[in-house]
Amino acid sequence: QVQFAESGGGLVQPGGSLRLSCTVSIRIGNIRGMAWYRQAPGNQRELVAIISTGGRAEYGDSVKGRFTISRGNTEKTVYLQMMSLKPEDTAVYYCKATIMILTTTRDYWGQGTQVTVSS
C-alpha cells in the first residue's frame, strides 16, 4: 500500500554536494510528515532532518547549516539538499513518512540510498 522511490545517492568528494529525492506512493491515507534519517556502519540510525505538513523543518545538530530539507509540489515528495559534505556524512540515508490510514498513524521507511563522501 505504501511505496517509496528514493534517488540521488552516490560518491562525492569532501566539500561536494548531493541532492536526495524521495517520493511516496499511497493508495489511501494522509501523509502527516516526512523525514530523512541516516545510518553508518556500526552506528544507530539518526535523524538528519524532518519537515511537517506545514513546512516546519528541524535538523540534527551535525547537519545544521549544511543540509536543507524541502517539499516538492505535493506532500508526497521530499528533498534533502546536502552541501559541504564531510566523510562523516557517509551513511545509508533513509526516507521516512508518517502516514495516517483511517484511524492508524505509523511510520513507513524507504529502502535507503547510499551516500559516500571520500576523496
Phi and psi restraints in degrees (value plus and minus 20) as a CYANA .aco file:
   2 VAL   PHI    -141.7  -101.7
   2 VAL   PSI     103.2   143.2
   3 GLN   PHI    -146.4  -106.4
   3 GLN   PSI     124.6   164.6
   4 PHE   PHI    -135.9   -95.9
   4 PHE   PSI     124.9   164.9
   5 ALA   PHI    -147.0  -107.0
   5 ALA   PSI      84.9   124.9
   6 GLU   PHI    -128.0   -88.0
   6 GLU   PSI     124.6   164.6
   7 SER   PHI    -176.8  -136.8
   7 SER   PSI     149.0   189.0
   8 GLY   PHI      89.1   129.1
   8 GLY   PSI     -29.5    10.5
   9 GLY   PHI     -92.4   -52.4
   9 GLY   PSI     150.9   190.9
  10 GLY   PHI     139.7   179.7
  10 GLY   PSI    -184.9  -144.9
  11 LEU   PHI    -121.7   -81.7
  11 LEU   PSI     111.1   151.1
  12 VAL   PHI    -162.4  -122.4
  12 VAL   PSI     130.0   170.0
  13 GLN   PHI     -98.1   -58.1
  13 GLN   PSI     134.5   174.5
  14 PRO   PHI     -73.9   -33.9
  14 PRO   PSI     117.4   157.4
  15 GLY   PHI      69.5   109.5
  15 GLY   PSI     -28.7    11.3
  16 GLY   PHI    -103.2   -63.2
  16 GLY   PSI    -195.5  -155.5
  17 SER   PHI    -151.7  -111.7
  17 SER   PSI     133.0   173.0
  18 LEU   PHI    -164.8  -124.8
  18 LEU   PSI     135.5   175.5
  19 ARG   PHI    -147.3  -107.3
  19 ARG   PSI     100.5   140.5
  20 LEU   PHI    -115.5   -75.5
  20 LEU   PSI     128.4   168.4
  21 SER   PHI    -151.2  -111.2
  21 SER   PSI     123.0   163.0
  22 CYS   PHI    -161.6  -121.6
  22 CYS   PSI     105.0   145.0
  23 THR   PHI    -142.9  -102.9
  23 THR   PSI     110.9   150.9
  24 VAL   PHI    -124.7   -84.7
  24 VAL   PSI     113.7   153.7
  25 SER   PHI    -132.0   -92.0
  25 SER   PSI     103.6   143.6
  26 ILE   PHI    -154.8  -114.8
  26 ILE   PSI     125.5   165.5
  27 ARG   PHI    -105.2   -65.2
  27 ARG   PSI     -59.1   -19.1
  28 ILE   PHI    -158.2  -118.2
  28 ILE   PSI     139.1   179.1
  29 GLY   PHI      90.3   130.3
  29 GLY   PSI     152.0   192.0
  30 ASN   PHI    -148.4  -108.4
  30 ASN   PSI     116.6   156.6
  31 ILE   PHI    -103.2   -63.2
  31 ILE   PSI     104.5   144.5
  32 ARG   PHI    -115.4   -75.4
  32 ARG   PSI     -39.3     0.7
  33 GLY   PHI     156.9   196.9
  33 GLY   PSI     139.5   179.5
  34 MET   PHI    -156.1  -116.1
  34 MET   PSI     136.4   176.4
  35 ALA   PHI    -173.4  -133.4
  35 ALA   PSI     142.3   182.3
  36 TRP   PHI    -136.3   -96.3
  36 TRP   PSI     114.3   154.3
  37 TYR   PHI    -143.3  -103.3
  37 TYR   PSI     145.9   185.9
  38 ARG   PHI    -163.1  -123.1
  38 ARG   PSI     136.1   176.1
  39 GLN   PHI    -163.5  -123.5
  39 GLN   PSI      99.0   139.0
  40 ALA   PHI    -114.4   -74.4
  40 ALA   PSI     136.4   176.4
  41 PRO   PHI     -74.5   -34.5
  41 PRO   PSI     109.9   149.9
  42 GLY   PHI      61.5   101.5
  42 GLY   PSI     -22.4    17.6
  43 ASN   PHI    -132.2   -92.2
  43 ASN   PSI     141.2   181.2
  44 GLN   PHI     -97.6   -57.6
  44 GLN   PSI     136.9   176.9
  45 ARG   PHI     -87.7   -47.7
  45 ARG   PSI     114.4   154.4
  46 GLU   PHI    -147.7  -107.7
  46 GLU   PSI     132.0   172.0
  47 LEU   PHI     -91.3   -51.3
  47 LEU   PSI     112.2   152.2
  48 VAL   PHI    -120.0   -80.0
  48 VAL   PSI     -73.7   -33.7
  49 ALA   PHI    -180.4  -140.4
  49 ALA   PSI     131.8   171.8
  50 ILE   PHI    -159.4  -119.4
  50 ILE   PSI     125.3   165.3
  51 ILE   PHI    -155.9  -115.9
  51 ILE   PSI     114.3   154.3
  52 SER   PHI    -106.7   -66.7
  52 SER   PSI     152.0   192.0
  53 THR   PHI     -83.6   -43.6
  53 THR   PSI     -44.4    -4.4
  54 GLY   PHI    -103.9   -63.9
  54 GLY   PSI     -24.4    15.6
  55 GLY   PHI      75.7   115.7
  55 GLY   PSI     -17.9    22.1
  56 ARG   PHI     -94.7   -54.7
  56 ARG   PSI     110.8   150.8
  57 ALA   PHI    -136.5   -96.5
  57 ALA   PSI     125.3   165.3
  58 GLU   PHI    -155.2  -115.2
  58 GLU   PSI     132.5   172.5
  59 TYR   PHI    -152.2  -112.2
  59 TYR   PSI     132.0   172.0
  60 GLY   PHI     -89.3   -49.3
  60 GLY   PSI     131.1   171.1
  61 ASP   PHI     -79.0   -39.0
  61 ASP   PSI     -54.8   -14.8
  62 SER   PHI     -93.7   -53.7
  62 SER   PSI     -32.6     7.4
  63 VAL   PHI    -137.9   -97.9
  63 VAL   PSI     -23.2    16.8
  64 LYS   PHI     -77.1   -37.1
  64 LYS   PSI     114.0   154.0
  65 GLY   PHI      65.6   105.6
  65 GLY   PSI     -30.5     9.5
  66 ARG   PHI    -137.1   -97.1
  66 ARG   PSI     -52.4   -12.4
  67 PHE   PHI    -130.3   -90.3
  67 PHE   PSI     128.6   168.6
  68 THR   PHI    -155.0  -115.0
  68 THR   PSI     106.5   146.5
  69 ILE   PHI    -119.8   -79.8
  69 ILE   PSI     121.4   161.4
  70 SER   PHI    -171.2  -131.2
  70 SER   PSI     143.1   183.1
  71 ARG   PHI    -120.8   -80.8
  71 ARG   PSI     136.0   176.0
  72 GLY   PHI    -104.3   -64.3
  72 GLY   PSI    -178.1  -138.1
  73 ASN   PHI     -88.7   -48.7
  73 ASN   PSI     -41.9    -1.9
  74 THR   PHI    -145.2  -105.2
  74 THR   PSI     148.4   188.4
  75 GLU   PHI     -93.4   -53.4
  75 GLU   PSI     -21.6    18.4
  76 LYS   PHI    -111.4   -71.4
  76 LYS   PSI     -23.5    16.5
  77 THR   PHI    -144.3  -104.3
  77 THR   PSI     115.6   155.6
  78 VAL   PHI    -156.9  -116.9
  78 VAL   PSI     125.7   165.7
  79 TYR   PHI    -139.8   -99.8
  79 TYR   PSI     135.5   175.5
  80 LEU   PHI    -151.8  -111.8
  80 LEU   PSI      87.2   127.2
  81 GLN   PHI    -108.9   -68.9
  81 GLN   PSI     100.8   140.8
  82 MET   PHI    -134.6   -94.6
  82 MET   PSI     102.5   142.5
  83 MET   PHI    -138.5   -98.5
  83 MET   PSI     142.6   182.6
  84 SER   PHI      27.5    67.5
  84 SER   PSI      30.2    70.2
  85 LEU   PHI     -86.8   -46.8
  85 LEU   PSI     124.6   164.6
  86 LYS   PHI    -139.9   -99.9
  86 LYS   PSI     137.9   177.9
  87 PRO   PHI     -75.3   -35.3
  87 PRO   PSI     -52.7   -12.7
  88 GLU   PHI     -93.3   -53.3
  88 GLU   PSI     -25.0    15.0
  89 ASP   PHI    -102.5   -62.5
  89 ASP   PSI     -27.1    12.9
  90 THR   PHI     -81.8   -41.8
  90 THR   PSI     104.6   144.6
  91 ALA   PHI    -197.5  -157.5
  91 ALA   PSI     151.5   191.5
  92 VAL   PHI    -108.5   -68.5
  92 VAL   PSI     107.0   147.0
  93 TYR   PHI    -121.5   -81.5
  93 TYR   PSI     108.4   148.4
  94 TYR   PHI    -135.5   -95.5
  94 TYR   PSI     117.0   157.0
  95 CYS   PHI    -111.0   -71.0
  95 CYS   PSI     115.9   155.9
  96 LYS   PHI    -144.7  -104.7
  96 LYS   PSI     115.7   155.7
  97 ALA   PHI    -141.9  -101.9
  97 ALA   PSI     110.8   150.8
  98 THR   PHI    -115.7   -75.7
  98 THR   PSI      96.4   136.4
  99 ILE   PHI    -145.8  -105.8
  99 ILE   PSI     114.1   154.1
 100 MET   PHI    -122.5   -82.5
 100 MET   PSI      98.0   138.0
 101 ILE   PHI    -135.8   -95.8
 101 ILE   PSI      96.2   136.2
 102 LEU   PHI      37.1    77.1
 102 LEU   PSI    -131.0   -91.0
 103 THR   PHI    -129.7   -89.7
 103 THR   PSI     -12.1    27.9
 104 THR   PHI    -131.9   -91.9
 104 THR   PSI     108.6   148.6
 105 THR   PHI    -132.6   -92.6
 105 THR   PSI     109.4   149.4
 106 ARG   PHI    -172.2  -132.2
 106 ARG   PSI     147.3   187.3
 107 ASP   PHI    -113.4   -73.4
 107 ASP   PSI     120.6   160.6
 108 TYR   PHI    -143.1  -103.1
 108 TYR   PSI     123.7   163.7
 109 TRP   PHI    -138.5   -98.5
 109 TRP   PSI     122.1   162.1
 110 GLY   PHI     -97.9   -57.9
 110 GLY   PSI     157.8   197.8
 111 GLN   PHI    -102.8   -62.8
 111 GLN   PSI     -33.8     6.2
 112 GLY   PHI      74.3   114.3
 112 GLY   PSI     131.7   171.7
 113 THR   PHI    -155.7  -115.7
 113 THR   PSI     115.3   155.3
 114 GLN   PHI    -100.7   -60.7
 114 GLN   PSI     111.7   151.7
 115 VAL   PHI    -139.7   -99.7
 115 VAL   PSI     103.7   143.7
 116 THR   PHI    -144.1  -104.1
 116 THR   PSI     103.5   143.5
 117 VAL   PHI    -131.4   -91.4
 117 VAL   PSI      90.8   130.8
 118 SER   PHI    -179.1  -139.1
 118 SER   PSI     127.8   167.8
